[in-house]
Amino acid sequence: MALKDNKYKSKTIFHSFKYAFEGMYYGFRTATNLLVDILVAIIVMIFGLLLNLSSTEWIAVFLCFGLVISLELMNSAVEEVVDMITKENDIKAKRAKDLAAGAVLFGAIMAAVVGVIIFLPKIISLL
């Protein structure tokens, strides 16, 4: 079926946002790792408030939240597509899932590095 016949194709910007929010909702409802990411984000925000982060530090923290959560959503999308395409234990399907998971892991590691750079000096200064 051609894309123009696809009933899920965005007809207006409203539909584009509607589908995007449906995707986010589905991701948060079904992907356990996203709930862990949200919990970590809440904990980091609490520490950020307690340690009085600067505006620049808050920007870095929120960019890291956005990066990791976006990568989790993309990972979930890759898993959905791979599961839709094949039910077999195909090495290429495994690689696609592993690559998507690796992207999430790399983003999370980089976010943790940013967190250490921002939070460690503040914590040390309290000691």
The first five atom37 places (N, CA, C, CB, O) and aatype in JSON, in Angstrom:
{
  "aatype": [12, 0, 10, 11, 3, 2, 11, 18, 11, 15, 11, 16, 9, 13, 8, 15, 13, 11, 18, 0, 13, 6, 7, 12, 18, 18, 7, 13, 1, 16, 0, 16, 2, 10, 10, 19, 3, 9, 10, 19, 0, 9, 9, 19, 12, 9, 13, 7, 10, 10, 10, 2, 10, 15, 15, 16, 6, 17, 9, 0, 19, 13, 10, 4, 13, 7, 10, 19, 9, 15, 10, 6, 10, 12, 2, 15, 0, 19, 6, 6, 19, 19, 3, 12, 9, 16, 11, 6, 2, 3, 9, 11, 0, 11, 1, 0, 11, 3, 10, 0, 0, 7, 0, 19, 10, 13, 7, 0, 9, 12, 0, 0, 19, 19, 7, 19, 9, 9, 13, 10, 14, 11, 9, 9, 15, 10, 10],
  "atom_mask": [
    [1, 1, 1, 1, 1],
    [1, 1, 1, 1, 1],
    [1, 1, 1, 1, 1],
    [1, 1, 1, 1, 1],
    [1, 1, 1, 1, 1],
    [1, 1, 1, 1, 1],
    [1, 1, 1, 1, 1],
    [1, 1, 1, 1, 1],
    [1, 1, 1, 1, 1],
    [1, 1, 1, 1, 1],
    [1, 1, 1, 1, 1],
    [1, 1, 1, 1, 1],
    [1, 1, 1, 1, 1],
    [1, 1, 1, 1, 1],
    [1, 1, 1, 1, 1],
    [1, 1, 1, 1, 1],
    [1, 1, 1, 1, 1],
    [1, 1, 1, 1, 1],
    [1, 1, 1, 1, 1],
    [1, 1, 1, 1, 1],
    [1, 1, 1, 1, 1],
    [1, 1, 1, 1, 1],
    [1, 1, 1, 0, 1],
    [1, 1, 1, 1, 1],
    [1, 1, 1, 1, 1],
    [1, 1, 1, 1, 1],
    [1, 1, 1, 0, 1],
    [1, 1, 1, 1, 1],
    [1, 1, 1, 1, 1],
    [1, 1, 1, 1, 1],
    [1, 1, 1, 1, 1],
    [1, 1, 1, 1, 1],
    [1, 1, 1, 1, 1],
    [1, 1, 1, 1, 1],
    [1, 1, 1, 1, 1],
    [1, 1, 1, 1, 1],
    [1, 1, 1, 1, 1],
    [1, 1, 1, 1, 1],
    [1, 1, 1, 1, 1],
    [1, 1, 1, 1, 1],
    [1, 1, 1, 1, 1],
    [1, 1, 1, 1, 1],
    [1, 1, 1, 1, 1],
    [1, 1, 1, 1, 1],
    [1, 1, 1, 1, 1],
    [1, 1, 1, 1, 1],
    [1, 1, 1, 1, 1],
    [1, 1, 1, 0, 1],
    [1, 1, 1, 1, 1],
    [1, 1, 1, 1, 1],
    [1, 1, 1, 1, 1],
    [1, 1, 1, 1, 1],
    [1, 1, 1, 1, 1],
    [1, 1, 1, 1, 1],
    [1, 1, 1, 1, 1],
    [1, 1, 1, 1, 1],
    [1, 1, 1, 1, 1],
    [1, 1, 1, 1, 1],
    [1, 1, 1, 1, 1],
    [1, 1, 1, 1, 1],
    [1, 1, 1, 1, 1],
    [1, 1, 1, 1, 1],
    [1, 1, 1, 1, 1],
    [1, 1, 1, 1, 1],
    [1, 1, 1, 1, 1],
    [1, 1, 1, 0, 1],
    [1, 1, 1, 1, 1],
    [1, 1, 1, 1, 1],
    [1, 1, 1, 1, 1],
    [1, 1, 1, 1, 1],
    [1, 1, 1, 1, 1],
    [1, 1, 1, 1, 1],
    [1, 1, 1, 1, 1],
    [1, 1, 1, 1, 1],
    [1, 1, 1, 1, 1],
    [1, 1, 1, 1, 1],
    [1, 1, 1, 1, 1],
    [1, 1, 1, 1, 1],
    [1, 1, 1, 1, 1],
    [1, 1, 1, 1, 1],
    [1, 1, 1, 1, 1],
    [1, 1, 1, 1, 1],
    [1, 1, 1, 1, 1],
    [1, 1, 1, 1, 1],
    [1, 1, 1, 1, 1],
    [1, 1, 1, 1, 1],
    [1, 1, 1, 1, 1],
    [1, 1, 1, 1, 1],
    [1, 1, 1, 1, 1],
    [1, 1, 1, 1, 1],
    [1, 1, 1, 1, 1],
    [1, 1, 1, 1, 1],
    [1, 1, 1, 1, 1],
    [1, 1, 1, 1, 1],
    [1, 1, 1, 1, 1],
    [1, 1, 1, 1, 1],
    [1, 1, 1, 1, 1],
    [1, 1, 1, 1, 1],
    [1, 1, 1, 1, 1],
    [1, 1, 1, 1, 1],
    [1, 1, 1, 1, 1],
    [1, 1, 1, 0, 1],
    [1, 1, 1, 1, 1],
    [1, 1, 1, 1, 1],
    [1, 1, 1, 1, 1],
    [1, 1, 1, 1, 1],
    [1, 1, 1, 0, 1],
    [1, 1, 1, 1, 1],
    [1, 1, 1, 1, 1],
    [1, 1, 1, 1, 1],
    [1, 1, 1, 1, 1],
    [1, 1, 1, 1, 1],
    [1, 1, 1, 1, 1],
    [1, 1, 1, 1, 1],
    [1, 1, 1, 0, 1],
    [1, 1, 1, 1, 1],
    [1, 1, 1, 1, 1],
    [1, 1, 1, 1, 1],
    [1, 1, 1, 1, 1],
    [1, 1, 1, 1, 1],
    [1, 1, 1, 1, 1],
    [1, 1, 1, 1, 1],
    [1, 1, 1, 1, 1],
    [1, 1, 1, 1, 1],
    [1, 1, 1, 1, 1],
    [1, 1, 1, 1, 1],
    [1, 1, 1, 1, 1]
  ],
  "atom_positions": [
    [[0.84, -1.17, 0.0], [0.0, 0.0, 0.0], [0.89, 1.24, 0.0], [-0.96, 0.0, 1.22], [1.86, 1.31, 0.76]],
    [[0.58, 2.19, -0.82], [1.36, 3.42, -0.92], [1.16, 4.28, 0.32], [0.99, 4.2, -2.18], [0.11, 4.22, 0.97]],
    [[2.16, 5.07, 0.64], [2.1, 5.92, 1.82], [0.9, 6.86, 1.78], [3.38, 6.72, 1.95], [0.29, 7.15, 2.81]],
    [[0.56, 7.35, 0.58], [-0.57, 8.29, 0.5], [-1.89, 7.64, 0.89], [-0.68, 8.85, -0.9], [-2.85, 8.33, 1.22]],
    [[-1.95, 6.29, 0.85], [-3.16, 5.58, 1.25], [-3.12, 5.19, 2.73], [-3.33, 4.34, 0.39], [-4.09, 4.62, 3.24]],
    [[-2.04, 5.49, 3.4], [-1.88, 5.09, 4.79], [-2.8, 5.92, 5.68], [-0.4, 5.25, 5.23], [-2.73, 7.15, 5.68]],
    [[-3.66, 5.24, 6.45], [-4.61, 5.97, 7.3], [-3.91, 6.67, 8.46], [-5.66, 5.01, 7.83], [-4.51, 7.53, 9.11]],
    [[-2.65, 6.32, 8.74], [-1.92, 6.95, 9.83], [-1.02, 8.09, 9.35], [-1.09, 5.92, 10.55], [-0.32, 8.69, 10.16]],
    [[-1.04, 8.38, 8.08], [-0.24, 9.49, 7.56], [-0.82, 10.8, 8.07], [-0.19, 9.48, 6.01], [-2.03, 11.0, 8.06]],
    [[0.05, 11.69, 8.52], [-0.38, 12.98, 9.06], [-0.97, 13.84, 7.96], [0.79, 13.71, 9.73], [-0.33, 14.12, 6.95]],
    [[-2.22, 14.26, 8.18], [-2.89, 15.12, 7.22], [-2.7, 16.6, 7.57], [-4.37, 14.79, 7.14], [-2.71, 17.47, 6.7]],
    [[-2.53, 16.86, 8.86], [-2.33, 18.22, 9.34], [-1.27, 18.2, 10.43], [-3.67, 18.83, 9.87], [-0.86, 17.13, 10.9]],
    [[-0.82, 19.38, 10.82], [0.14, 19.45, 11.91], [-0.49, 18.93, 13.21], [0.65, 20.9, 12.1], [0.21, 18.37, 14.06]],
    [[-1.79, 19.12, 13.36], [-2.5, 18.59, 14.53], [-2.34, 17.07, 14.58], [-4.0, 18.98, 14.49], [-2.04, 16.51, 15.64]],
    [[-2.53, 16.41, 13.44], [-2.38, 14.95, 13.4], [-0.94, 14.54, 13.72], [-2.79, 14.4, 12.02], [-0.72, 13.54, 14.4]],
    [[0.02, 15.3, 13.23], [1.43, 15.0, 13.51], [1.69, 15.01, 15.01], [2.35, 16.01, 12.81], [2.32, 14.1, 15.54]],
    [[1.19, 16.04, 15.69], [1.39, 16.11, 17.14], [0.59, 15.03, 17.86], [0.98, 17.49, 17.66], [1.07, 14.44, 18.83]],
    [[-0.62, 14.76, 17.37], [-1.45, 13.71, 17.98], [-0.72, 12.37, 17.93], [-2.82, 13.61, 17.26], [-0.65, 11.66, 18.93]],
    [[-0.18, 12.02, 16.76], [0.54, 10.75, 16.63], [1.81, 10.73, 17.47], [0.88, 10.49, 15.16], [2.17, 9.7, 18.04]],
    [[2.49, 11.87, 17.55], [3.71, 11.94, 18.37], [3.38, 11.72, 19.84], [4.41, 13.31, 18.18], [4.08, 10.99, 20.54]],
    [[2.31, 12.36, 20.32], [1.92, 12.16, 21.72], [1.44, 10.73, 21.97], [0.83, 13.15, 22.12], [1.68, 10.18, 23.05]],
    [[0.76, 10.13, 21.0], [0.36, 8.73, 21.14], [1.58, 7.83, 21.24], [-0.52, 8.3, 19.94], [1.59, 6.87, 22.02]],
    [[2.62, 8.14, 20.46], [3.85, 7.36, 20.52], [4.53, 7.51, 21.87], [0.0, 0.0, 0.0], [5.0, 6.52, 22.44]],
    [[4.59, 8.74, 22.37], [5.2, 8.95, 23.69], [4.4, 8.22, 24.77], [5.28, 10.45, 24.02], [4.98, 7.58, 25.64]],
    [[3.1, 8.32, 24.71], [2.24, 7.65, 25.69], [2.46, 6.14, 25.66], [0.75, 7.98, 25.43], [2.62, 5.5, 26.69]],
    [[2.46, 5.58, 24.45], [2.69, 4.14, 24.31], [4.06, 3.76, 24.85], [2.57, 3.71, 22.82], [4.19, 2.76, 25.56]],
    [[5.07, 4.54, 24.54], [6.41, 4.26, 25.03], [6.49, 4.28, 26.55], [0.0, 0.0, 0.0], [7.06, 3.38, 27.15]],
    [[5.9, 5.3, 27.17], [5.95, 5.4, 28.62], [5.12, 4.31, 29.28], [5.46, 6.76, 29.07], [5.43, 3.87, 30.39]],
    [[4.08, 3.87, 28.59], [3.22, 2.82, 29.14], [3.84, 1.43, 29.03], [1.88, 2.82, 28.44], [3.58, 0.57, 29.87]],
    [[4.66, 1.21, 28.01], [5.13, -0.15, 27.74], [6.63, -0.37, 27.96], [4.81, -0.51, 26.33], [7.05, -1.5, 28.19]],
    [[7.42, 0.67, 27.92], [8.88, 0.51, 28.04], [9.31, 0.76, 29.48], [9.62, 1.46, 27.06], [9.34, 1.91, 29.93]],
    [[9.65, -0.29, 30.17], [10.06, -0.2, 31.57], [11.25, 0.73, 31.75], [10.39, -1.57, 32.11], [11.32, 1.48, 32.72]],
    [[12.2, 0.69, 30.81], [13.39, 1.52, 30.92], [13.06, 3.01, 30.93], [14.34, 1.21, 29.79], [13.77, 3.8, 31.55]],
    [[11.99, 3.39, 30.24], [11.6, 4.8, 30.25], [11.16, 5.23, 31.64], [10.47, 5.05, 29.23], [11.43, 6.36, 32.05]],
    [[10.5, 4.36, 32.36], [10.09, 4.68, 33.73], [11.31, 4.85, 34.62], [9.16, 3.59, 34.29], [11.34, 5.71, 35.5]],
    [[12.33, 4.01, 34.41], [13.58, 4.15, 35.15], [14.23, 5.49, 34.82], [14.56, 2.98, 34.83], [14.7, 6.19, 35.71]],
    [[14.24, 5.85, 33.53], [14.81, 7.13, 33.12], [14.08, 8.3, 33.77], [14.75, 7.27, 31.58], [14.72, 9.26, 34.21]],
    [[12.77, 8.23, 33.85], [11.98, 9.3, 34.48], [12.29, 9.38, 35.97], [10.47, 9.07, 34.26], [12.44, 10.47, 36.52]],
    [[12.4, 8.23, 36.63], [12.74, 8.21, 38.05], [14.11, 8.84, 38.29], [12.72, 6.76, 38.58], [14.28, 9.64, 39.2]],
    [[15.08, 8.46, 37.46], [16.43, 9.05, 37.58], [16.36, 10.56, 37.34], [17.41, 8.38, 36.57], [17.0, 11.33, 38.06]],
    [[15.6, 10.98, 36.36], [15.46, 12.42, 36.06], [14.88, 13.16, 37.26], [14.58, 12.64, 34.82], [15.33, 14.25, 37.58]],
    [[13.88, 12.58, 37.91], [13.28, 13.22, 39.09], [14.3, 13.34, 40.22], [12.04, 12.42, 39.57], [14.4, 14.38, 40.87]],
    [[15.05, 12.27, 40.44], [16.09, 12.29, 41.49], [17.14, 13.35, 41.18], [16.76, 10.9, 41.63], [17.56, 14.1, 42.06]],
    [[17.57, 13.41, 39.92], [18.57, 14.4, 39.51], [18.01, 15.82, 39.69], [18.99, 14.17, 38.04], [18.73, 16.71, 40.13]],
    [[16.74, 16.02, 39.36], [16.14, 17.36, 39.53], [16.1, 17.75, 41.01], [14.72, 17.39, 38.93], [16.35, 18.91, 41.36]],
    [[15.79, 16.8, 41.88], [15.78, 17.09, 43.31], [17.17, 17.51, 43.77], [15.29, 15.86, 44.12], [17.33, 18.51, 44.47]],
    [[18.19, 16.73, 43.38], [19.56, 17.1, 43.73], [19.96, 18.43, 43.11], [20.54, 16.0, 43.29], [20.68, 19.22, 43.73]],
    [[19.5, 18.69, 41.89], [19.8, 19.96, 41.25], [19.23, 21.13, 42.01], [0.0, 0.0, 0.0], [19.87, 22.18, 42.13]],
    [[18.01, 20.98, 42.52], [17.4, 22.04, 43.33], [18.15, 22.22, 44.64], [15.92, 21.72, 43.61], [18.41, 23.34, 45.08]],
    [[18.51, 21.1, 45.27], [19.23, 21.17, 46.55], [20.62, 21.77, 46.4], [19.35, 19.78, 47.16], [21.09, 22.48, 47.29]],
    [[21.27, 21.51, 45.26], [22.63, 21.99, 45.04], [22.66, 23.31, 44.27], [23.42, 20.95, 44.29], [23.74, 23.81, 43.94]],
    [[21.48, 23.87, 43.99], [21.37, 25.19, 43.37], [22.14, 25.29, 42.05], [21.88, 26.26, 44.34], [23.07, 26.08, 41.91]],
    [[21.74, 24.47, 41.09], [22.4, 24.49, 39.78], [22.19, 25.83, 39.09], [21.87, 23.36, 38.89], [21.17, 26.5, 39.28]],
    [[23.17, 26.21, 38.3], [23.06, 27.44, 37.5], [22.16, 27.17, 36.3], [24.47, 27.94, 37.04], [21.82, 26.02, 36.01]],
    [[21.78, 28.23, 35.61], [20.96, 28.09, 34.4], [21.65, 27.22, 33.36], [20.63, 29.46, 33.8], [21.02, 26.37, 32.73]],
    [[22.94, 27.42, 33.18], [23.7, 26.64, 32.21], [23.73, 25.16, 32.6], [25.13, 27.18, 32.08], [23.61, 24.28, 31.75]],
    [[23.9, 24.91, 33.88], [23.9, 23.51, 34.34], [22.55, 22.86, 34.14], [24.31, 23.44, 35.82], [22.47, 21.7, 33.75]],
    [[21.46, 23.6, 34.41], [20.12, 23.07, 34.17], [19.91, 22.76, 32.68], [19.05, 24.07, 34.66], [19.3, 21.75, 32.33]],
    [[20.41, 23.62, 31.82], [20.29, 23.37, 30.38], [20.98, 22.05, 30.02], [20.9, 24.54, 29.56], [20.42, 21.23, 29.29]],
    [[22.19, 21.86, 30.53], [22.91, 20.62, 30.24], [22.16, 19.4, 30.78], [24.32, 20.68, 30.85], [22.08, 18.37, 30.11]],
    [[21.63, 19.52, 31.98], [20.89, 18.41, 32.6], [19.65, 18.07, 31.77], [20.48, 18.77, 34.05], [19.4, 16.9, 31.49]],
    [[18.88, 19.09, 31.37], [17.67, 18.82, 30.6], [17.98, 18.32, 29.19], [16.81, 20.08, 30.52], [17.23, 17.51, 28.65]],
    [[19.07, 18.77, 28.6], [19.48, 18.21, 27.31], [19.82, 16.73, 27.45], [20.69, 18.98, 26.74], [19.5, 15.93, 26.58]],
    [[20.47, 16.37, 28.55], [20.78, 14.96, 28.8], [19.51, 14.14, 29.0], [21.69, 14.81, 30.04], [19.39, 13.04, 28.47]],
    [[18.55, 14.68, 29.77], [17.26, 13.99, 29.92], [16.63, 13.75, 28.55], [16.3, 14.8, 30.82], [16.21, 12.64, 28.23]],
    [[16.58, 14.81, 27.75], [15.97, 14.7, 26.42], [16.68, 13.7, 25.54], [0.0, 0.0, 0.0], [16.04, 12.93, 24.83]],
    [[18.01, 13.7, 25.6], [18.79, 12.77, 24.79], [18.47, 11.32, 25.17], [20.29, 13.04, 24.96], [18.14, 10.51, 24.3]],
    [[18.55, 11.01, 26.45], [18.37, 9.63, 26.88], [16.94, 9.17, 26.63], [18.71, 9.48, 28.36], [16.73, 8.05, 26.14]],
    [[15.96, 9.99, 26.94], [14.56, 9.6, 26.75], [14.25, 9.47, 25.26], [13.61, 10.61, 27.41], [13.53, 8.55, 24.86]],
    [[14.77, 10.37, 24.44], [14.57, 10.25, 22.98], [15.19, 8.96, 22.44], [15.17, 11.47, 22.26], [14.59, 8.27, 21.62]],
    [[16.39, 8.65, 22.9], [17.04, 7.41, 22.46], [16.25, 6.19, 22.91], [18.47, 7.34, 22.99], [16.15, 5.21, 22.17]],
    [[15.68, 6.22, 24.11], [14.85, 5.11, 24.59], [13.62, 4.94, 23.69], [14.41, 5.35, 26.05], [13.25, 3.82, 23.34]],
    [[13.0, 6.05, 23.33], [11.83, 5.97, 22.45], [12.22, 5.41, 21.08], [11.18, 7.36, 22.28], [11.5, 4.59, 20.52]],
    [[13.36, 5.85, 20.55], [13.82, 5.31, 19.26], [14.15, 3.83, 19.38], [15.06, 6.09, 18.76], [13.85, 3.05, 18.47]],
    [[14.76, 3.43, 20.48], [15.06, 2.02, 20.7], [13.77, 1.2, 20.71], [15.83, 1.83, 22.03], [13.71, 0.13, 20.12]],
    [[12.76, 1.72, 21.38], [11.47, 1.02, 21.42], [10.87, 0.93, 20.02], [10.5, 1.74, 22.37], [10.27, -0.09, 19.66]],
    [[11.02, 1.98, 19.23], [10.5, 1.97, 17.86], [11.22, 0.91, 17.02], [10.66, 3.36, 17.21], [10.59, 0.18, 16.26]],
    [[12.54, 0.84, 17.16], [13.31, -0.17, 16.42], [12.86, -1.57, 16.83], [14.83, 0.01, 16.67], [12.67, -2.43, 15.97]],
    [[12.69, -1.8, 18.12], [12.24, -3.11, 18.59], [10.87, -3.47, 18.03], [12.2, -3.14, 20.11], [10.65, -4.61, 17.62]],
    [[9.95, -2.5, 18.01], [8.61, -2.74, 17.46], [8.68, -3.12, 15.98], [7.73, -1.49, 17.64], [8.03, -4.07, 15.54]],
    [[9.47, -2.38, 15.22], [9.58, -2.65, 13.78], [10.22, -4.02, 13.53], [10.39, -1.55, 13.09], [9.75, -4.79, 12.69]],
    [[11.29, -4.3, 14.26], [11.97, -5.59, 14.08], [11.02, -6.74, 14.44], [13.26, -5.66, 14.95], [10.96, -7.74, 13.73]],
    [[10.29, -6.59, 15.53], [9.34, -7.64, 15.93], [8.22, -7.79, 14.92], [8.76, -7.34, 17.32], [7.7, -8.89, 14.73]],
    [[7.83, -6.69, 14.27], [6.79, -6.74, 13.26], [7.28, -7.47, 12.0], [6.32, -5.32, 12.9], [6.53, -8.21, 11.36]],
    [[8.54, -7.25, 11.67], [9.09, -7.8, 10.43], [9.43, -9.28, 10.55], [10.32, -7.03, 10.03], [9.19, -10.05, 9.61]],
    [[9.97, -9.69, 11.69], [10.4, -11.08, 11.81], [10.13, -11.62, 13.21], [11.87, -11.22, 11.48], [10.32, -10.92, 14.21]],
    [[9.71, -12.85, 13.26], [9.52, -13.54, 14.54], [10.64, -14.55, 14.75], [8.14, -14.25, 14.58], [10.73, -15.18, 15.8]],
    [[11.49, -14.68, 13.75], [12.58, -15.65, 13.81], [13.79, -15.05, 14.54], [12.98, -16.09, 12.39], [13.87, -13.84, 14.73]],
    [[14.7, -15.92, 14.94], [15.96, -15.48, 15.54], [16.94, -15.17, 14.42], [16.53, -16.56, 16.5], [17.83, -15.96, 14.1]],
    [[16.76, -14.0, 13.82], [17.58, -13.57, 12.7], [18.73, -12.71, 13.23], [16.73, -12.79, 11.65], [18.51, -11.83, 14.05]],
    [[19.94, -12.97, 12.76], [21.11, -12.23, 13.24], [21.01, -10.74, 12.93], [22.38, -12.81, 12.61], [21.45, -9.91, 13.73]],
    [[20.43, -10.37, 11.78], [20.29, -8.95, 11.45], [19.25, -8.26, 12.35], [19.88, -8.79, 9.97], [19.41, -7.09, 12.69]],
    [[18.21, -8.98, 12.72], [17.23, -8.44, 13.65], [17.89, -8.2, 15.01], [16.01, -9.39, 13.8], [17.67, -7.17, 15.65]],
    [[18.7, -9.16, 15.44], [19.42, -9.03, 16.71], [20.36, -7.83, 16.65], [20.22, -10.31, 17.02], [20.43, -7.04, 17.6]],
    [[21.08, -7.69, 15.55], [22.02, -6.58, 15.41], [21.29, -5.23, 15.46], [22.8, -6.7, 14.11], [21.77, -4.29, 16.1]],
    [[20.15, -5.15, 14.78], [19.38, -3.9, 14.78], [18.97, -3.54, 16.2], [18.14, -4.02, 13.86], [19.1, -2.39, 16.62]],
    [[18.47, -4.51, 16.94], [18.07, -4.26, 18.33], [19.28, -3.92, 19.19], [17.34, -5.48, 18.9], [19.21, -3.01, 20.02]],
    [[20.37, -4.65, 19.0], [21.58, -4.39, 19.78], [22.15, -3.0, 19.5], [22.64, -5.44, 19.49], [22.6, -2.31, 20.42]],
    [[22.14, -2.6, 18.24], [22.63, -1.26, 17.89], [21.78, -0.17, 18.53], [22.66, -1.08, 16.36], [22.3, 0.82, 19.05]],
    [[20.47, -0.34, 18.49], [19.58, 0.65, 19.1], [19.8, 0.7, 20.62], [18.1, 0.32, 18.78], [19.84, 1.78, 21.21]],
    [[19.94, -0.47, 21.23], [20.2, -0.51, 22.68], [21.57, 0.1, 22.99], [20.14, -1.97, 23.2], [21.73, 0.77, 24.01]],
    [[22.54, -0.13, 22.13], [23.86, 0.46, 22.31], [23.82, 1.97, 22.25], [0.0, 0.0, 0.0], [24.54, 2.65, 22.99]],
    [[22.99, 2.51, 21.38], [22.84, 3.97, 21.3], [22.29, 4.52, 22.61], [21.91, 4.35, 20.12], [22.74, 5.57, 23.08]],
    [[21.33, 3.83, 23.18], [20.77, 4.26, 24.47], [21.85, 4.21, 25.54], [19.56, 3.38, 24.87], [22.01, 5.15, 26.33]],
    [[22.59, 3.11, 25.58], [23.64, 2.95, 26.57], [24.69, 4.06, 26.44], [24.3, 1.58, 26.44], [25.1, 4.65, 27.44]],
    [[25.12, 4.33, 25.22], [26.12, 5.37, 25.0], [25.59, 6.73, 25.45], [26.53, 5.43, 23.52], [26.3, 7.49, 26.12]],
    [[24.35, 7.05, 25.09], [23.75, 8.31, 25.52], [23.66, 8.41, 27.04], [0.0, 0.0, 0.0], [23.9, 9.47, 27.61]],
    [[23.3, 7.3, 27.68], [23.2, 7.28, 29.15], [24.57, 7.46, 29.8], [22.56, 5.96, 29.63], [24.69, 8.16, 30.81]],
    [[25.59, 6.84, 29.22], [26.96, 7.01, 29.75], [27.39, 8.46, 29.62], [27.96, 6.07, 29.02], [27.96, 9.03, 30.56]],
    [[27.14, 9.06, 28.47], [27.51, 10.47, 28.28], [26.73, 11.38, 29.23], [27.27, 10.9, 26.81], [27.27, 12.35, 29.74]],
    [[25.45, 11.06, 29.46], [24.66, 11.84, 30.42], [25.23, 11.7, 31.83], [23.19, 11.4, 30.38], [25.26, 12.67, 32.59]],
    [[25.67, 10.51, 32.16], [26.28, 10.28, 33.48], [27.57, 11.08, 33.62], [26.55, 8.78, 33.7], [27.86, 11.63, 34.68]],
    [[28.36, 11.13, 32.54], [29.61, 11.92, 32.57], [29.28, 13.39, 32.8], [30.41, 11.74, 31.24], [29.92, 14.05, 33.62]],
    [[28.29, 13.9, 32.1], [27.86, 15.29, 32.3], [27.41, 15.49, 33.75], [26.71, 15.67, 31.31], [27.74, 16.49, 34.38]],
    [[26.66, 14.52, 34.27], [26.2, 14.6, 35.65], [27.36, 14.65, 36.64], [0.0, 0.0, 0.0], [27.33, 15.43, 37.59]],
    [[28.37, 13.83, 36.42], [29.55, 13.84, 37.3], [30.26, 15.19, 37.22], [30.53, 12.7, 36.93], [30.65, 15.75, 38.25]],
    [[30.42, 15.71, 36.02], [31.09, 17.02, 35.85], [30.33, 18.12, 36.58], [31.21, 17.37, 34.35], [30.94, 19.02, 37.16]],
    [[29.01, 18.06, 36.54], [28.2, 19.11, 37.17], [28.08, 18.91, 38.68], [26.81, 19.16, 36.54], [28.27, 19.84, 39.46]],
    [[27.77, 17.68, 39.09], [27.42, 17.45, 40.49], [28.61, 17.17, 41.41], [26.47, 16.3, 40.57], [28.58, 17.58, 42.57]],
    [[29.64, 16.5, 40.93], [30.74, 16.12, 41.82], [31.41, 17.31, 42.5], [31.77, 15.34, 41.04], [31.61, 17.27, 43.71]],
    [[31.77, 18.37, 41.77], [32.39, 19.52, 42.46], [31.47, 20.13, 43.52], [32.77, 20.59, 41.44], [31.93, 20.56, 44.57]],
    [[30.18, 20.16, 43.24], [29.23, 20.73, 44.21], [29.14, 19.86, 45.46], [27.83, 20.89, 43.56], [29.07, 20.37, 46.58]],
    [[29.14, 18.56, 45.27], [29.07, 17.63, 46.4], [30.37, 17.7, 47.21], [28.82, 16.18, 45.91], [30.34, 17.71, 48.44]],
    [[31.5, 17.74, 46.52], [32.8, 17.83, 47.21], [32.9, 19.11, 48.03], [33.96, 17.76, 46.19], [33.44, 19.11, 49.14]],
    [[32.38, 20.22, 47.5], [32.45, 21.49, 48.22], [31.61, 21.48, 49.5], [31.99, 22.62, 47.3], [31.83, 22.29, 50.4]],
    [[30.65, 20.57, 49.58], [29.82, 20.45, 50.79], [30.51, 19.66, 51.89], [28.5, 19.8, 50.45], [30.12, 19.74, 53.05]],
    [[31.54, 18.9, 51.53], [32.22, 18.04, 52.51], [33.22, 18.79, 53.34], [32.91, 16.91, 51.82], [33.86, 18.21, 54.21]]
  ]
}
